[in-house]
């Protein structure tokens, strides 16, 4: 906890979040990508980071101060960014061994398949994870294309 607290403090003290947000937004603006394409890229980044960082709240605490303002500067509302984060995070939870419940799932699987190990559980769940990732990404893209609000629309 000490090192995590130090990281959060120095992250806020150095203002690296706003610097990365503004510079990232200006770089992405130069590419001229559509908001749906940017959200799909954010989903992919979140899914990859989810394989390396187990805690959902820790990932969001690191990613939100950078990506929410960055995408807001490009006209993407915060609720769309959070929905994209949840799609990338939630769909890849079962294939990351850093998930807190991964040993419990593995123990239940070993009850029925005694030779099941970490790698075989990840390989077994990979098609489901990819199917969820694709389905929810398409659903979000369709939702945004139809112009439906993600939040209260204040």
C-alpha positions as CSV (number, residue, x, y, z in Angstrom):
1,X,0.0,0.0,0.0
2,X,2.9,2.4,0.7
3,X,4.2,2.2,-2.8
4,X,0.7,2.5,-4.3
5,X,0.0,5.6,-2.2
6,X,3.4,7.1,-3.2
7,X,2.6,6.4,-6.9
8,X,-0.9,8.1,-6.6
9,X,0.6,11.0,-4.7
10,X,3.4,11.7,-7.2
11,X,1.1,11.1,-10.1
12,X,-1.2,13.9,-8.8
13,X,1.7,16.1,-7.7
14,X,3.5,15.9,-11.1
15,X,0.4,16.7,-13.1
16,X,1.4,14.1,-15.6
17,X,-2.2,13.1,-16.1
18,X,-3.3,16.4,-17.6
19,X,-0.1,16.6,-19.6
20,X,-0.7,13.1,-21.1
21,X,-4.3,13.9,-21.7
22,X,-3.7,17.2,-23.6
23,X,-0.8,15.8,-25.6
24,X,-2.6,12.6,-26.3
25,X,-5.8,14.5,-27.4
26,X,-3.8,16.7,-29.8
27,X,-2.0,13.6,-31.3
28,X,-5.3,11.8,-31.7
29,X,-6.9,14.9,-33.2
30,X,-4.2,14.9,-35.8
31,X,-5.2,11.4,-36.9
32,X,-8.8,12.5,-37.4
33,X,-10.2,9.2,-36.1
34,X,-13.9,8.8,-35.5
35,X,-15.1,8.6,-31.9
36,X,-16.3,5.0,-32.3
37,X,-12.8,4.0,-33.6
38,X,-11.2,5.7,-30.6
39,X,-13.5,4.0,-28.2
40,X,-12.8,0.6,-29.8
41,X,-9.0,1.3,-29.4
42,X,-9.6,2.2,-25.8
43,X,-11.5,-1.1,-25.3
44,X,-8.5,-2.9,-26.7
45,X,-6.0,-1.0,-24.5
46,X,-8.1,-1.7,-21.5
47,X,-8.3,-5.4,-22.3
48,X,-4.5,-5.7,-22.7
49,X,-3.9,-3.8,-19.5
50,X,-6.4,-6.1,-17.7
51,X,-4.1,-9.0,-18.4
52,X,-1.3,-7.2,-16.5
53,X,-3.2,-5.4,-13.6
54,X,-5.7,-7.4,-11.7
55,X,-7.6,-4.8,-9.7
56,X,-10.4,-3.0,-11.6
57,X,-10.3,0.0,-9.3
58,X,-6.5,0.3,-9.5
59,X,-6.7,0.3,-13.4
60,X,-9.4,2.9,-13.4
61,X,-7.5,5.0,-10.9
62,X,-4.6,5.1,-13.2
63,X,-6.4,5.2,-16.6
64,X,-9.3,7.6,-15.7
65,X,-7.2,10.8,-15.1
66,X,-5.6,10.3,-18.5
67,X,-8.2,8.9,-20.8
68,X,-11.4,10.6,-19.6
69,X,-10.1,14.1,-20.1
70,X,-8.2,13.1,-23.3
71,X,-11.4,11.6,-24.9
72,X,-13.5,14.5,-23.5
73,X,-11.3,16.9,-25.4
74,X,-12.1,14.9,-28.5
75,X,-15.9,15.2,-27.9
76,X,-16.4,11.8,-26.3
77,X,-18.5,12.0,-23.1
78,X,-17.1,10.5,-19.9
79,X,-19.9,7.9,-19.7
80,X,-18.9,6.5,-23.1
81,X,-15.3,6.2,-21.9
82,X,-16.4,4.4,-18.8
83,X,-18.7,2.1,-20.8
84,X,-15.7,1.3,-23.0
85,X,-13.5,0.7,-20.0
86,X,-16.1,-1.7,-18.5
87,X,-16.3,-3.7,-21.8
88,X,-12.5,-4.1,-22.0
89,X,-12.1,-4.9,-18.4
90,X,-15.2,-7.1,-17.9
91,X,-14.8,-9.3,-21.0
92,X,-11.2,-10.3,-20.2
93,X,-11.5,-10.9,-16.5
94,X,-11.8,-14.6,-16.8
95,X,-8.6,-15.0,-18.8
96,X,-6.3,-13.1,-16.5
97,X,-4.7,-15.2,-13.7
98,X,-4.6,-12.0,-11.6
99,X,-8.3,-12.0,-11.1
100,X,-9.0,-12.7,-7.4
101,X,-11.5,-15.4,-8.1
102,X,-9.4,-17.2,-10.7
103,X,-8.2,-19.8,-8.1
104,X,-11.8,-20.5,-7.1
105,X,-12.9,-21.0,-10.7
106,X,-9.9,-23.3,-11.2
107,X,-10.7,-25.3,-8.1
108,X,-14.3,-25.8,-9.3
109,X,-13.1,-26.8,-12.8
110,X,-10.6,-29.3,-11.2
111,X,-13.5,-30.9,-9.4
112,X,-14.9,-32.0,-12.8
113,X,-11.6,-32.1,-14.8
114,X,-8.8,-33.1,-12.5
115,X,-6.1,-32.3,-15.1
116,X,-7.2,-28.7,-15.5
117,X,-4.5,-26.1,-14.8
118,X,-4.1,-22.4,-15.2
119,X,-3.1,-22.5,-18.9
120,X,-5.9,-24.9,-19.9
121,X,-8.5,-22.8,-18.0
122,X,-7.3,-19.7,-19.8
123,X,-7.4,-21.5,-23.2
124,X,-10.8,-22.9,-22.4
125,X,-12.2,-19.4,-21.5
126,X,-10.5,-17.5,-24.3
127,X,-13.3,-18.0,-27.0
128,X,-15.9,-16.8,-24.5
129,X,-13.8,-13.8,-23.6
130,X,-13.3,-12.9,-27.2
131,X,-17.0,-13.4,-28.0
132,X,-18.0,-11.1,-25.1
133,X,-15.4,-8.5,-26.2
134,X,-16.7,-8.5,-29.8
135,X,-20.4,-8.6,-28.9
136,X,-20.2,-5.7,-26.3
137,X,-17.9,-3.6,-28.5
138,X,-20.4,-3.9,-31.4
139,X,-23.3,-3.2,-29.1
140,X,-21.6,0.0,-27.9
141,X,-20.7,1.1,-31.4
142,X,-24.3,0.5,-32.5
143,X,-25.7,2.3,-29.4
144,X,-23.5,5.3,-30.2
145,X,-24.3,5.2,-33.9
146,X,-28.0,5.3,-33.1
147,X,-27.4,8.4,-31.0
148,X,-28.9,6.9,-27.9
149,X,-27.7,8.5,-24.6
150,X,-25.5,6.4,-22.3
151,X,-26.4,8.5,-19.2
152,X,-29.0,10.9,-18.0
153,X,-28.0,13.5,-20.6
154,X,-27.8,16.4,-18.3
